Amino acid sequence: MRQCVVSIRLYFRNPLAMSYGYLFPTIFLAAYWGLYRFDRVPLIRHIGELLTVTVLGGACFGLPTTLVSEREKGVWRRYRLLPVPVGALVASTVAARYVLVVTAGLLQLALAMLIGMPSPQHPVDLWIAFTLVSFAFLGCGLVIAMMADTVPAVQALGQTIFLPMLIIGGIAVPLASLPDWAQHASAFFPGRYAVEALQACVTGNGITSALFSVGALLVVGAAGCIAGAMMFRWDEHERWASRAGRGWVIVALAAWAGVGIAAEFRGAVPTARAASDAALASPTRQTDIVIESAAGSIQTLRATNAEVAAGARPTANAKAAAASSRANADAASTFTGTHPTSWQAVSQADIDRDLAFDGLPPDGGIITPIASAAQQPDPDTAEFVHSVAAALPTWAPGSVTDPVQRARNLLYVAAVPDLLQMEVERYLPAVVYARLEEQIPRSDLIKILYWIALHPFDGDDRAVDDMASLGLPPASAINAEDIRARAAVYGVKLLGRLIGKID
């Protein structure tokens, strides 16, 4: 106990260690707050990720940095002379680190709640899950401390774990936005299970709904502690390369591999993305509908979808199309030959020829998402969806005389939350679709949606500036062309439903 208290006191005298434990997680919280500032409930969907970052900083950097620094100073060589088992000394050091990580987690929660996040639904379960996550990553920290000969080596080894876990491990980048191969790779990183266990206690049904993640954390933590204990070094002169027991690191790595294999066999790695989601062309998650109006011709959505399915990164065609469309006020006159010259002249043959519905972004992805019947919003989100539905009938842009512009305006209501990555993004399209079907006869709506798909940059987008009357945030920070393109994709998705091309 005395050694534990001394470790805590020494920690608060080490600015570098404190930066990993407190400053680093706080910076992440501020970054998440800015990134997801349009969420109706601040940070509630991301607190599992933030708490995982907090534990990672303290366990995979703070703990090994302290251990290696003390070993270099000869502290542990002196401990060896004490009549105390090595296990008790290591346990007290880990316990001190756990106390520090818990205080950092409490700070993270307090700051999140200070800016509007509600209390976790299962606080006791959250503490249990946080303890399990700490156990898993502290075990990893012990392994790093035994492998590293110097403090700079700790930083290098820590980054080899930290960065991949952030990027493809489901912590900093949402799993839904990753390609399928990365989602499968994330099953081999404990960060994924840490986020799932923590988030289940904040917004889900508690820790019992994430039992596989709990088991994965226990396995990873136990393997790390065993490997760290067997490779323990007292003296800085005991170099890692010359150690006879360095093979124990395989035990820690085998735990990660075993958990990933078990997840694959269990089917615990769902991937809801299709190849079309590879077309992330900008930070606003833009899916370009490549339409060219130059020289009196267009490139249809069929060609666009083929390009997206092939994984190609769209070029600046959408912007070129916008410039061309604005440069030609009478753009409709350029559509000659087999293409209809007005929306009233659209036929089913035009739709079959010019549009492809099998290359659209999936409804379960992050681009133009649409909730399935099985997906139910949380009470706050449901309340907001109902408020938008109630406001739409009196929303002036949704009742303009021109039916094409009216449809565009209503589709913007689905496009703006999608581009702002709001919680309601997948639930509002159903409200918009219902309003469109109420406002416009079905036969006309089919033709209008086709027309919008091939002319996304016609009409005006002044309705975007009137989103506040629906309770939506201003879209001034979003590129207008992105909004128009995203609205066109939502239009094609509705069109596919109306004509039976999409279930």
N, C-alpha and C positions, 0 to 999 in steps of 0.2 A: 504494500500500500504506500509506503514511504517513497519507493522508487517511482511509483505511478504519479504521485503528487509532484515529485521533482521533475519528471518528464513534462508534466503540464506547465509547470513554472518556467522551465527552460524553453518550451515552445513559444511562450509569449515574449521571450527575449530574442526570438529568431525572426526577423522581418521577412526573409525569403520563405520560410515555412508558413508564416501567417498569410502571405500573399496567395499561396496555393489554397489555403484553407478557407479564407474569408473574402479576399478581394476578387479572386478569379471567379467564384460562383456568383458574386454580386454583379460583376460585369456581364456574365451570361444572362442573369435575370433582366438587367437593363436592355440587353440586346433583344431578348425574347419579347419584352414589353413593347419595344419599338416595332419589331417585326409583326407581331400579332395585335397591334393596337386597336384594330377594328373588331376584335372579338367582343361579343356582347358581355361575356363574363371574363374579365382579364385573367389570363394565364392558367385558367382551370384545366384546360386540355393539355398543358405542357409542364405541369408541376412535377410529373414523374421524370421527365427529361432533366429538369433543372436540379432536382434532388440527386439524380444519378451523377450529374456533373460535379455536384458538391462532394459526393463520396469519392468519386474518381480523383479529384484534386487532392483530397486529404490522404487517400489510401495509396494511390499509385505514384504520387510525387512527394507529399509531405512525410509519410512514414519512412520510405526508403532513404529520402534525403537526410532525415534525422539520424537514422541508424548508421548510414555510411559515414556521415560527418563525425559522429561520435566514435566510430571505429577508427577513423583516420587520426583522431586526437588521442587514441589510446584509452578511451573510457571503458570500452568493453573488455579490453585486456585486463584492466583492474577489476572489473566485475567478476572476472573468472576466478579471482582469488577468494571471493566471498563463499561462505558455506551455504549457498542458496542454489537450488537446481536451475539449470539453464532455462528449463521450461517456465519456471516462475518468473524469471527476469523478462523473457520474451513476452509472456502473457501480460505482465504488468505494462510493458511498453505498448502492446497492442490495445490494452484496455484504456490507456491514456489517450491513444489516438482515437479510439471509438468515442470517448467523451468529447473530444474536440470536434469530431465529425458531427456528432449529434448537435452540439451547439451551433455549428455552421448550418446544419439543416434547419434548426429552429429559427435562425436568423433569416434564412431563405423564405421560410413559410411566413414569418412575421412581415417581411417586406412585401411579399406577394399579397397578403391580406390587407396590408396598409394601402395598396393601390386598387383594392376592390375585389380581390379574389375571396369567395366564401370559404368557410371552414371545411376541411375534408369530411366526407361522409362517414368514414370509419377511422377515427383517430387512433384507436388502440391497434387496429390492424395495420395502420400506416407505420406506427412505431415498430411493430414486429417485422414488417416488410423492410423498413429502413435498416433494422438490425441485421437482417439476412443479407441485404445488399452490402452493408459494411463488412460483414464477415467474408463475403466472396471477394471483395476488392482488397481488403486488408491482407488476405491470403496471397493475392497477386502481388501486393506491395512487398511482402516478405520475400517472395521469390526474386523480385527485382533487386532488393537490398542485398541478397546473397550473391547475385550474379554480377552486380556492379562493383568495380574496384575503387571508383572515385565518384564524387558528387556529379561531375559532368556526365559520367557514364549513366548515372541514374536518370538524368534528363533525357538522354538518348534512348535508353530502354523504355522509359515511361512514354515517350512520344510514339514509339512503335506500337504500343498498345492503345494509347489515348486517341491518336488521330484516326486510325481505322475504325475504332469503336464509335467515334463521333460521326464519321462520314457514312459508313455502311453498316454500323451496328445498331441503328435505330435510335440514336440519342439526339444528335443535332439535326439530322435530316430525317423527316418522317418516312417510315418504311413504305408508305403508299407511293411516294415520289421516286422510289428507287426501281431500277430495272429488275427483272425476275432473278437474274443471277446474283445480284447484290442482296436481294431478300433471302435467297437460300444461304448466301455466305453469312448473313447476319445471324443465322441460327447457331453459328459456332462462336459467337461473341456473347459474353455474359451481360453486356450492356442492354441487349434486347430484353432479357428476362428481368433485369432490374427495373427498366421502364414499365414493363407490363405489370409487374407485381406492385410497384408504387402507385401507378395510375389506377389500378383496380381498387385501391383503398381510398383514393381521392374522389373519383367519379363513378366507380363501378360498384360491384356487389361485394367488395371486400376481398381479403386475401384468399378465401376459399375458392374464389373464381379463377385463381391463377396458380393452382397447385403445381402444374408442370414447371412454371417459372420458379416457384419456391424450391422444388427439388433440384433444379438446375443450379441455383445459387448455392445450395448446400453442398452439392458435389464439387463445384468449382472452388468454394471456400475451403472445404476439407482437404482437397488435393493440394491447394496452395500452401496451407499451413503445414501439412506433412512434408512437402518438398522443401519449404523454407526451413523447417526445424532440422531436417537431415543434412541440409547444406550450410548450416549456421557457421559463421566465421567470427572469431574473437579478435583477430589481429589483422591490421591492414597489410601485413607482409604475406598473408595467405592469399595468394592471387587465384582468381577464378580459373584461369587456364591450367593451373597446376593442381587443382583440387581433384581428389579421387572420387568424391561423391557428387560431382556435377551432373551426373546422369539422372539425378532425381528430378531435374527440370522437366524430363519427359513425362513424369507423373502429372504435373500441372497442365502440360499441353494436352495430355491424353484425356484429361477431364473435359477440356473445352471441346475436343473432337468427339468424345463420347456423347456429350450433351447435344451437339449439333446433329450427330447421326440419329440419336433417339428422337429428336424433334422431326427430322425428315421421315423416319419410319412411322412416327405417330401422326403425321400429317398436320403438325403444328406450325407449318410455314405456309400460310395462305398467300397467294400472289394474285392480286386483283388487277393487274396491269396487262395491257396488250402492247403490241409493238408500236402502235400509234402514239403511245405516251412518250416515246423517245424523242418526239419533236418539241422539246422544251426550248423554245427559241429565245427567251428573255427572262429576266427575274420576275416578270409578271406572269410566267407560265404560259406564254403566248402560243397558241396553235394557229399558224398562218393558213388561211384559206387563199391559196395562190390563184389570183385572178389577174389577168393581164388584159388591159383594154387598148393597148397600143396597136396601131395599124389596123384597127377595126376588127380585132379578133379577141377571143377570150380563151384562157386555159381553164378547163372545167374542173369541178371538184373531183371528178373521177381521177384525173391525172394527179391532183394534189394528194388524194388519199393513197395512191400508189406510191408516191414519193415518200409520204410519211411512213407507210408500212415497210418501206425498204430501209427505214432508219435514217433517211437523208435529213440533213439540217436545212430547213428552208432558207432561201436567200432573202434579199430585200424586195422580192416580188410584190409583197403586200403593200409596201410603201410606194413602190413604183405604180401600182394599180391605183392607189389613192391619189397620187399626183396626176396621173393620167385622167382619172375620173373627174377631178376638180378642174382640170385644164379643158375638158370637153363638157360644156354645160348640157349639150344635147347628146349625151352618151348613148341614149337609147337608139339614136339613129345609126349607130355603128353596128348594131346587132341586126344583120341582114341574113338572107338565105334561109337556113333551117332554124335559126334562133328566133323566138317570138319577139315582137317589137313592143309589146306591152304585157302587163301581168294578166290582163283579161284574155290574151291570146294563148296562154300557156296550155299545153296539152299533156296528157299522161306520157305520150311518146317523148316529149321534151324532158320530162323528169327522168324517165328510164334511160335516156341517152346521156344526159349531162350530170346526173348525180349518182354517187355510189354511197351506200349506207353501211357497207361492211368494213370500212376503214376509219369510222368515226372513233374518237376517244371513248373508252368504255364508261358506262354510267358509274361504275365503282371506282374510277380513277380519280385523279386530282384535276383534270381538265374537263370542264363542263360536267361536273358530277350531278347525278340525279339519284335521289334516295329510292331504294326499293321499298316494296310494301312492308318488308320485315324490319326495316330501319325506322326506329322511332326517335324523335328528338327528345332531349331532356326538357323538363318543364319550362325553363327560361327561354330556350330556343323555340319551343312550341308556341309559347305566348307571343313571341316576336313574329313568328310566321303568321299567326292569326291576326295580329295587328296590321301587318302588311296587306293581308287578304281583305281585311275590312276597309282599308284606306284606298285600295285600287279603284273601286267603282266611282269614287269622287276625285280621283287623280286626273287633273286636266289633260296631261299628255296622253293618257290612256283612252281619251275619248275624242281625239281630233277627227276632223271630217275625213281626211284622206286615209283609207283603210291600210295602205302600205305603211305610211308613217306611223299610224296607230300601232300596227304590229311591231314595227321597229322599236317604238318607245317601250312597249311592254316587254320585249325581249331584252332591252337594256336592264330591266329590273332583275333579270336572272344573271346577266353578264357582269354587272358591277360587283355584287357580293362574291362572285366566283373569282374575279381578278383581285379583289381585296382579301381573299382567303378567309372570309367570315364563316362563323359556325353554321349560319343558315344557308350557305351556298348550295347545298344538295337538297334542301327542302323547298326553296322558293320556286324552282322551275315548275313544279306541279301547280302552284298557285297561279303562275303566269300562264301556263298552258290552259288551265281552266278558264281564266279570264279571256284569253284569245278565242276560245271556242264559244264563249258566251257572246262576245262582241262581233264576231265575223262568221258568216255562214260557212259551213264546212267546205263546200265546193270552192268558194272564193279564197278561204284560208290556205288551201292546198296550193293554189296558184301563187298567192302572195308570198308564201314561205319559199317557194322555188325562186321567185323573183328576187327576194332579199338575199338568198344564198349566192346568186350570180351577180348581184349588185350591192354588196355590203357597204360600199362607200357612197352610195347615193343618199338622197334625203338629207336630214339634218340630225344632229345629236344634242339639241338644246334640252331635251328631256333629262339628260344626265345631270344637268345643273339643278333639277327640281326633285332630286332624290330625298332631300331632307323632309319633305312633306310625307314621305312614306316611312320615315324613321331610319333611313339608310344614311351612312356617312357621305360626305362630298367626294366626288370622284375626280377632283381637279388634278390629283397627282397621277392619274392613269392616262396613258396615251389614248387619244380618242380612236385611233385606228385599231388598237387592241380591243377596245370595247365593241366596236362595230364587228370585228372579226369573230369575237367570242359570241356575240348575239346571233351571228349568222350560223354558227355551229349549233347553238341551241335551237335555232329555227329548223335546221335540217333534221335534228333529232325528233322534233315534234312532227315534222312532215313525214318522216319514216314511220311514226306511230299511226298517223292518220291514214296512210295508204297501205298499211300492213307489212311494211318492209322491216320494221323493228317491233319486237314483241312488247 
